């Protein structure tokens, strides 16, 4: 064959590139890898967030049981044994969960859900504490913060006629504040009739008119008052709160709850307030300011 015949020959077509199909097993393997990567990434992010949450929640002050040392000393000495929880007659003391970081397992009180009403008469949680995290008297090397000391031992109204009517407390655990005066029924001059926190509220309290020793559910003790004074009526400490005549910003006279120096921060006023959200709250670790 001549050279010209070779040149006239039609060019051969190259075979097209054909990618072999991926097998089902390989597709499943690739999918598992992607899912594993997503899950691992989510796990790392979740761990990071869960580690950060305790820091956020730790900024919120917890109301500690009566006689608690200052927060840093309390966290350092409490062994999380739960003895204080077991002896509380109204189950006011709870143990903190994971979001509390270093405070996990440490006792606290959520006053709105269940306040300490001193139904035990003797602050049994302090007697039960094996480490002195809850104590009647701080050791000499721990200073008493200005404003946290009580001017005198608080008088427990339930024991007022007893030979020893006082609570053996020298420092308050907080101070009650009227945080929403505009919503307060007393300020509005309104009364209250019915169950203070509704039929489903599980909080308990000792009512002297019912039983000196046995607390009952708040829902089992309805009220009918012409002018609301529940925070004053149920406060267990004598002279800690009263209804006083005050002047509103517009110059008019109104009645309002006023907190006084004997307040120990037990939280009964916060628990019993029938307004939702509550008008009066206990500021944990707060000191008395004139």
C-alpha positions, 0 to 999 in steps of 0.5 A: 500500500502506498504512502498516499493510500495511508494518508487517505485512510479515515482516522480511527475514532477513540473509544469514549471514556466510560467510568465504571459504575460504583458498586452499591457497597461502595456507595453505602461505605461513602454514605457511612463516612459522610454520616460519621463525619457529621456525627463526629462534628456534631459531637464535638460541637455539642461537647463544646456547648455542654462545657460552656453551659455550666459557665453560663448557668454559674453566673446565676446565683443559687439560693442556698439553705439556711446557714450556708457559708459564702458561695466560694467557701460553700462550694469548697466544703460541701461534700454533696451528701444530701443529708440536708435534703433528707431532713427538710420537712417541706422538701425545699432543698434540691441538689443541682444538676449538670448545668451547674458545673462545679456546683453539680450535686450541691444543695439549693432552694428554688423559692418559687417552687418550694420555699423554706418555711422553717417547719422544722422549727430548728433549722434541721438542715444545719444540724444534719450537715456533717462538714460545717457548710451549713452552720450556726456560727462561722469559724473565726477565720471566715469573715462575716460580710457586711450586711449579711449579719442579722441584727438579732436572732430572728423570731419564728412566729410559729414559736412566738409563744414557746420558751425559745422563740428564735431561730439560731441564725446569725446570717441571712441567705438573701433578701426579699425585694418587691421587683414588680410593684406595678403588678402587686395586688396590694399596690393596686388595692385589690384583694385575692380569693382562691388558691394562691398558686392554683390547684396544681401547685405542689408547694407545701407550707405549715399553717398554724391554724391547721396543724402546728407540725404538719405542712400541707399543700398551699393548694389545700388552703384557699384565701379570701382577703379584701386586700392582698397581704399574702406575703405578709400573712405567711412570712414565718419571721416576725417583723420581716415584712409589712404592708405600709402606706407609700407614695406613688410617683404621681404623689398618690398614697398606696399600700405596698409590701415593705421588707425590713431588716429581720428578713432572712431570705427564706423565700416564702413571700416569693412562693406564696405571691399569687401573681404570675410571674411573682411580684416579690423575689428573694435575691440570693446572697444579697445583704441588707442595705439601709 
